[in-house]
Each structure stands twice: as structure tokens, then as C-alpha cells.
Amino acid sequence: MLRKIFNPARLSRFQRTMVTVSSSDALVSTEVDDKTGYATVTLNRAPVNSLSLELMTEIVKTVDELERSNIRGMVLTSFSNKVFCAGLDIMEMVNPDLDRLRAVWTRLQDTWASLYGTSFPTVALINGHAPAGGCLLALCCEYRVMCNNFNIGLNETQLGLAVPPWLQGTMRQTIGTREAEIHCIKGTMFNSQDALKIGLVDELAAENGEAMQRALHYLNTFKQMSPYARSATKLLMRNKDIEDMKRGRKEDVERFVENVMNSDFQNGLTVYLQSLKNRKNK
Ligand SMILES: CCCC/C=C\CC(=O)SCCNC(=O)CCNC(=O)[C@H](O)C(C)(C)COP(=O)(O)OP(=O)(O)OC[C@H]1O[C@@H](n2cnc3c(N)ncnc32)[C@H](O)[C@@H]1OP(=O)(O)O
């Protein structure tokens, strides 16, 4: 079943004035360029944009608002020029409250579904490291421009977490079945050059300004195209994955809870957190 293809009512709104959508919450800020109709959505959770329940809630809310507005494209980026997004907030998984843990995973599923299923074109401007959930955000976008000298990948297995089927699918679509299988299992982190080679990102840039130019160039390629045909084609490709995820979501939440509550995982997490701190103190 098609979730939302292109609502013809939106077309008439496109032809009127552009609305600036802005999030009142500081965790995510949105700026819409009235001339182009492109929104820049910036993740603002210092220090590393780790995905807490609250940050994911804001991302979903922002994308929903943009979907209801008349924007023509979106660039997703980070306030920091060092970390795009450090993945799920590890503290959400340390001796967690079970209800909150379930809510965290459910919101991660929602974040994936809403970003993956936008009717408007999306570009990730990856201006810093993007491990695990950071890579997930980038994968949801249609196009990825990455600044040099950072790392990206689905490193979940390195932490003792299983990669869920819906995210495996997005990785498969991006880098191909064989490579996705190998690198999801290994938890490979790629530097920018290798990420380009394997197709995990589409273009590299020396710095943020150049990355933004490249991102806007991608969005501009749709300027003369029928928004209906563009949006319908994208969603006809992606909606089945979203419906599949939704059908299996309860089972997926329980698999994650079981994974996180396992004592080996909890012990490993303590060691991992300590290794992050040691690395910092070196
Ligand atoms: C299961 C599959 C579905 C996918 C979804 C979720 C799975 C996940 O996302 S699990 C999380 C995986 N993330 C990581 O493994 C990243 C860990 N972090 C790093 O590698 C580095 O921090 C990073 C390269 C992102 C940035 O390096 P630096 O710029 O050098 O910063 P620091 O390492 O000094 O970090 C600053 C500060 O932030 C804390 N931090 C880092 N990452 C996280 C995180 N994911 N969650 C919570 N907190 C995080 C880090 O410990 C430092 O804290 P302080 O020592 O208190 O300053």
C-alpha cells in the first residue's frame, strides 16, 4: 500500500509563497531558503549528536512538519564540523529502564521510516564522523556528500548489537548485497575515501562550504522535473521496506531489548565506554 506519494494539493502550495519552518527546540534547527525552497536541518545535540529519545523525537517531528510544508528539498547536517552523529546515545543502553528502552528503539524505527520515506529529495551533508546510528541517518537520505578525513559505517556488531533487518536492507540497496553482508557482520568503519569507493557516499568535499555546494547541486537536478513523478517513483521504491519494518516492529523491539539486557552486552558496554574515555585522555 502506498503511504504518501505526492499530494496534488501540494503542487498549488508550491506555487505560492514558501513557508519557513523552524523548530522551537534547540536539539534540531531548521532553516528554509525562501528562494530555493530548500530546508537545512541541523542536528544540535552537543557534544556528538548522540541519538537520545528526545533528539530522535525532534528529528521525526521536524521531518513531519517539513512534509506538511511546501519545501522542495532538504539537507541534513550537524552543528559540529567533527561529528555528524555518534549513533544511538550509549547511555540509553546502560542499565536502562525497560519502558524507555522500548521507546528508544521504537523512535529509532520511526526516525528511519520518516527520513527514508520523505516525498521531497534529501541529502546528508556528512561533516564529521558517522558511526552506527549516524550512518543510519545518512543512509536514509537519497544522496550523501561527505567531508574528507572522517569515518562512517555500521559498526554495531563491534559493540555487540545486531543490525536490524530494515537497516541491513538500506545498506544492501546502497552498497550491494555482498558488500552489505560482509560489512554489516564485520562492523566495518570506512574512511571518507573508502566510503566513496564502495558507494556508501556519493561525493567527497574538502570542507563544509564545498559540501553544501555539492548538496545543493543534487537538489537542483530536480528543479525542472515533475514533483509528482519524482516523489512517486522514490516512494514506490521505498514504501515496501517501510511497510515491512512496521509489520515486524514489535518483534524487532523485543529483539533489541533482549540484546541490550544481556549481561555480556552490559559488561561490554562498560568496557566500550571506558575505551572511549581512555582514547580521549591519550
Ligand atoms: C543496532 C543497529 C541500529 C543502529 C542504531 C544504533 C546503534 C548505535 O548507534 S550504538 C552507538 C555507536 N556509536 C559509537 O560507537 C560511537 C562512539 N563514539 C566515538 O567513536 C567517538 O566519540 C566519535 C568518533 C563519534 C567522536 O570522537 P571525538 O570527537 O574524539 O569525541 P569523544 O570520543 O571525546 O566524545 C565526546 C563525548 O561524547 C561521548 N560519546 C561519544 N559517542 C557517544 C554515544 N554514541 N553515546 C553517548 N555518548 C557518546 C564520549 O564518551 C565523550 O563523553 P565525555 O568523556 O563525557 O566527554
PDBQT file of the ligand as one rigid body, heavy atoms in Angstrom, charges set to zero:
ROOT
HETATM    1  C1  LIG A 301      21.725  -1.780  16.153  1.00  0.00    +0.000 C 
HETATM    2  C2  LIG A 301      21.689  -1.190  14.796  1.00  0.00    +0.000 C 
HETATM    3  C3  LIG A 301      20.875   0.038  14.615  1.00  0.00    +0.000 C 
HETATM    4  C4  LIG A 301      21.696   1.255  14.551  1.00  0.00    +0.000 C 
HETATM    5  C5  LIG A 301      21.473   2.103  15.680  1.00  0.00    +0.000 C 
HETATM    6  C6  LIG A 301      22.097   2.167  16.789  1.00  0.00    +0.000 C 
HETATM    7  C7  LIG A 301      23.326   1.582  17.255  1.00  0.00    +0.000 C 
HETATM    8  C8  LIG A 301      24.262   2.650  17.737  1.00  0.00    +0.000 C 
HETATM    9  O1  LIG A 301      24.269   3.725  17.193  1.00  0.00    +0.000 OA
HETATM   10  S1  LIG A 301      25.278   2.298  19.049  1.00  0.00    +0.000 SA
HETATM   11  C9  LIG A 301      26.351   3.710  19.202  1.00  0.00    +0.000 C 
HETATM   12  C10 LIG A 301      27.520   3.546  18.309  1.00  0.00    +0.000 C 
HETATM   13  N1  LIG A 301      28.371   4.692  18.377  1.00  0.00    +0.000 N 
HETATM   14  C11 LIG A 301      29.676   4.597  18.503  1.00  0.00    +0.000 C 
HETATM   15  O2  LIG A 301      30.244   3.530  18.604  1.00  0.00    +0.000 OA
HETATM   16  C12 LIG A 301      30.428   5.894  18.519  1.00  0.00    +0.000 C 
HETATM   17  C13 LIG A 301      31.259   6.057  19.750  1.00  0.00    +0.000 C 
HETATM   18  N2  LIG A 301      31.914   7.351  19.711  1.00  0.00    +0.000 N 
HETATM   19  C14 LIG A 301      33.047   7.581  19.019  1.00  0.00    +0.000 C 
HETATM   20  O3  LIG A 301      33.575   6.752  18.333  1.00  0.00    +0.000 OA
HETATM   21  C15 LIG A 301      33.611   8.956  19.151  1.00  0.00    +0.000 C 
HETATM   22  O4  LIG A 301      33.039   9.582  20.255  1.00  0.00    +0.000 OA
HETATM   23  C16 LIG A 301      33.381   9.835  17.911  1.00  0.00    +0.000 C 
HETATM   24  C17 LIG A 301      34.268   9.344  16.752  1.00  0.00    +0.000 C 
HETATM   25  C18 LIG A 301      31.914   9.844  17.476  1.00  0.00    +0.000 C 
HETATM   26  C19 LIG A 301      33.777  11.307  18.234  1.00  0.00    +0.000 C 
HETATM   27  O5  LIG A 301      35.091  11.341  18.724  1.00  0.00    +0.000 OA
HETATM   28  P1  LIG A 301      35.611  12.660  19.445  1.00  0.00    +0.000 P 
HETATM   29  O6  LIG A 301      35.236  13.851  18.659  1.00  0.00    +0.000 OA
HETATM   30  O7  LIG A 301      37.036  12.441  19.768  1.00  0.00    +0.000 OA
HETATM   31  O8  LIG A 301      34.717  12.777  20.772  1.00  0.00    +0.000 OA
HETATM   32  P2  LIG A 301      34.839  11.900  22.098  1.00  0.00    +0.000 P 
HETATM   33  O9  LIG A 301      35.067  10.483  21.793  1.00  0.00    +0.000 OA
HETATM   34  O10 LIG A 301      35.774  12.583  23.036  1.00  0.00    +0.000 OA
HETATM   35  O11 LIG A 301      33.343  12.033  22.651  1.00  0.00    +0.000 OA
HETATM   36  C20 LIG A 301      32.890  13.208  23.313  1.00  0.00    +0.000 C 
HETATM   37  C21 LIG A 301      31.946  12.773  24.416  1.00  0.00    +0.000 C 
HETATM   38  O12 LIG A 301      30.822  12.154  23.818  1.00  0.00    +0.000 OA
HETATM   39  C22 LIG A 301      30.649  10.844  24.366  1.00  0.00    +0.000 C 
HETATM   40  N3  LIG A 301      30.083   9.976  23.317  1.00  0.00    +0.000 N 
HETATM   41  C23 LIG A 301      30.613   9.636  22.150  1.00  0.00    +0.000 A 
HETATM   42  N4  LIG A 301      29.799   8.850  21.455  1.00  0.00    +0.000 NA
HETATM   43  C24 LIG A 301      28.699   8.669  22.217  1.00  0.00    +0.000 A 
HETATM   44  C25 LIG A 301      27.484   7.950  22.043  1.00  0.00    +0.000 A 
HETATM   45  N5  LIG A 301      27.198   7.241  20.945  1.00  0.00    +0.000 N 
HETATM   46  N6  LIG A 301      26.594   7.986  23.048  1.00  0.00    +0.000 NA
HETATM   47  C26 LIG A 301      26.822   8.694  24.171  1.00  0.00    +0.000 A 
HETATM   48  N7  LIG A 301      27.962   9.412  24.397  1.00  0.00    +0.000 NA
HETATM   49  C27 LIG A 301      28.878   9.394  23.422  1.00  0.00    +0.000 A 
HETATM   50  C28 LIG A 301      32.062  10.428  24.771  1.00  0.00    +0.000 C 
HETATM   51  O13 LIG A 301      32.026   9.381  25.696  1.00  0.00    +0.000 OA
HETATM   52  C29 LIG A 301      32.578  11.726  25.342  1.00  0.00    +0.000 C 
HETATM   53  O14 LIG A 301      31.996  11.876  26.625  1.00  0.00    +0.000 OA
HETATM   54  P3  LIG A 301      32.828  12.538  27.847  1.00  0.00    +0.000 P 
HETATM   55  O15 LIG A 301      34.031  11.665  28.047  1.00  0.00    +0.000 OA
HETATM   56  O16 LIG A 301      31.887  12.502  28.982  1.00  0.00    +0.000 OA
HETATM   57  O17 LIG A 301      33.171  13.917  27.375  1.00  0.00    +0.000 OA
ENDROOT
TORSDOF 0
